[in-house]
Amino acid sequence: MKRLFALLVMILLIGATPVIAQDGPTATPEATAAPDPLGGATEFARANERTLITIMLDWTPNTNHLGLYVAQARGYYDEASLDVTIQPAGDIQVEQVVALGQAQFGISYQETFTYARAEGTPIVSVAAIIQHNTSGFAALADRRTLNSPADLVGLRYGGFGSAIERPVINSLITCAGGQPDSFEVIDIGFVEAFPLMERDRIDFVWLFYGWDGIRAERQGLDLSLLMLKDYTDCVPDYYTPILITGETMIAEQPDVVRAFVQATARGYADAIVDSAGAAAIMLDAAPDLDRTLVEASAAWLAGEFQADAPRWGEQRAEIWDAFTAYMVENGALAEPIDSATAFTNDFLPGAAE
């Protein structure tokens, strides 16, 4: 749901009572994750001295960012001795801004991050914001029925300009027995996709269900969906979005990194167990957002932020390695990155200092 390279920029605005999506997820009531999203921690890190922090969003405020706004509003950053500014990114390359230290933290995606890391950008993922991939490909059900990836053959895809788009769609199509490149790519950039589908300019798009999918349904659009989580034999699972910082921050201010990550984890833990409260905080911070969209999205994401992980933010080497290998095998990346230096769980609550 944006840049997916600016990136999964399909992040953007929601509405009322959910309409069931064809062959896709529905906006279900929130589920409290177990075990404890904070890994059993009861004490949390503080920076050694009062520190100014900027966290750069991947795009504009949306429910993927709930934990940040909750941590800000409930004083968790203040308790961690941090003065935090949450900065929307627009079309800025967050990875470069963080690497240069112009923002101390940022929101990225594993695929974008991997490209940047492969080019030598000194950034590190310090938490998985959502535990599993909640993105997928969507068409308007009254125009196109997507029962399997084979149904993408011959369709027009509304793309946003990421190098990963074609390999992922090709993987799905070939897994279903089709021929690669048997679809058309129409670059739509950041233009709203649903009106283009309604005007028969494109047939399908890539979106985050938890925001744009729910938004579309609440606008009365019946979606036909292929969710990537249902096709991990074709495209391995990966973390999207992620919380990143710079190697320099970790080397020079590990106390600040630990304090920020743990305060942020507290915010997401609250969003997991109290989606309504988190939604209210988000709406106070970004009052132009659609109230019913934010509430529905927050409730749906409550069960996704941690999902089956032992705590919020946990990342696994096998996820990083499998997706990097996939990118190399499909020509999206020249050679794999070293996952051991690309991510860390060391700053999460419950981690040994």
MOMO-V354475 format. One record per backbone hydrogen bond with DSSP energy under -1.0 kcal/mol. NH is the residue of the N-H (numbers start at 1). CO is the residue of the C=O. E is the energy in kcal/mol with one decimal. If there is no record, write none. Layout:
NH:CO:E
NH:CO:E
This chain:
4:7:-1.0
8:4:-1.0
9:2:-8.3
9:7:-5.5
22:223:-2.4
24:21:-1.4
28:26:-1.5
39:36:-2.1
41:38:-1.9
47:80:-2.7
51:81:-1.8
53:83:-2.9
55:85:-2.7
56:105:-2.6
57:87:-3.0
65:62:-2.2
66:63:-1.5
68:65:-1.1
69:65:-1.5
70:66:-2.5
71:67:-2.4
72:68:-2.0
73:69:-2.7
74:70:-2.7
76:71:-1.5
77:71:-1.4
79:75:-2.5
80:76:-1.2
81:78:-1.8
82:77:-2.4
83:51:-2.8
85:53:-2.7
87:55:-2.9
89:59:-1.7
92:89:-1.7
94:92:-1.2
97:93:-1.9
98:94:-2.5
99:95:-2.2
100:96:-2.1
101:98:-1.3
102:97:-1.9
103:97:-1.1
105:54:-1.9
106:244:-2.0
107:56:-2.1
108:242:-2.4
110:239:-2.3
113:109:-3.3
114:110:-2.5
115:111:-1.8
116:112:-2.3
117:113:-3.3
118:114:-2.5
119:115:-1.2
120:117:-1.8
121:116:-2.4
123:121:-2.0
124:245:-2.9
125:342:-2.9
126:243:-3.1
127:243:-1.0
128:313:-1.6
129:241:-1.4
130:241:-1.1
131:304:-1.6
136:207:-2.4
137:226:-2.6
138:205:-2.7
139:224:-2.3
141:222:-3.0
143:140:-2.3
144:140:-2.9
151:148:-2.1
152:149:-2.0
153:150:-1.2
154:182:-4.0
155:152:-2.1
157:184:-3.9
158:204:-2.7
159:157:-1.0
159:186:-2.0
165:162:-1.1
168:164:-2.0
169:165:-2.3
170:166:-2.9
171:167:-2.3
172:168:-2.0
173:169:-2.4
174:170:-2.9
175:171:-2.1
176:172:-1.2
177:174:-1.6
178:173:-2.7
184:155:-2.7
186:157:-3.4
188:159:-2.9
191:188:-2.2
197:193:-2.0
198:194:-2.5
199:195:-1.8
200:197:-1.4
201:196:-3.1
203:156:-3.1
204:156:-1.8
205:138:-2.0
207:136:-2.8
209:134:-2.2
211:208:-1.4
213:208:-1.7
214:209:-2.0
215:211:-2.5
216:212:-2.5
217:213:-2.0
218:214:-2.4
220:217:-1.7
221:216:-2.5
224:139:-3.0
225:22:-1.9
226:137:-2.5
228:135:-1.9
230:227:-1.9
231:228:-2.0
234:231:-1.6
235:231:-2.6
242:108:-2.4
243:127:-2.9
244:106:-2.9
245:124:-2.3
247:122:-2.4
250:246:-1.8
251:247:-2.3
252:248:-3.0
253:249:-2.8
257:253:-2.1
258:254:-2.6
259:255:-2.2
260:256:-2.7
261:257:-2.7
262:258:-2.3
263:259:-2.1
264:260:-2.5
265:261:-2.4
266:262:-1.8
267:263:-1.6
268:264:-2.3
269:265:-2.5
270:266:-2.0
271:267:-1.9
272:268:-1.9
273:269:-1.6
274:270:-2.3
278:274:-2.2
279:275:-2.7
280:276:-2.2
281:277:-1.8
282:278:-2.3
283:279:-2.4
284:280:-1.8
285:281:-1.9
286:282:-2.4
289:286:-1.9
294:290:-2.6
295:291:-2.5
296:292:-2.3
297:293:-3.0
298:294:-2.7
299:295:-2.0
300:296:-2.1
301:297:-2.8
302:298:-1.3
304:301:-1.7
305:301:-2.3
309:306:-2.3
312:37:-2.1
314:311:-1.3
320:316:-1.6
321:317:-3.3
322:318:-2.2
323:319:-2.0
324:320:-2.2
325:321:-2.6
326:322:-2.1
327:323:-2.3
328:324:-2.1
329:325:-2.8
330:326:-1.8
331:328:-1.7
332:327:-2.5
333:327:-1.2
341:338:-1.3
343:339:-1.5
344:125:-2.1
348:345:-1.5
351:348:-2.0
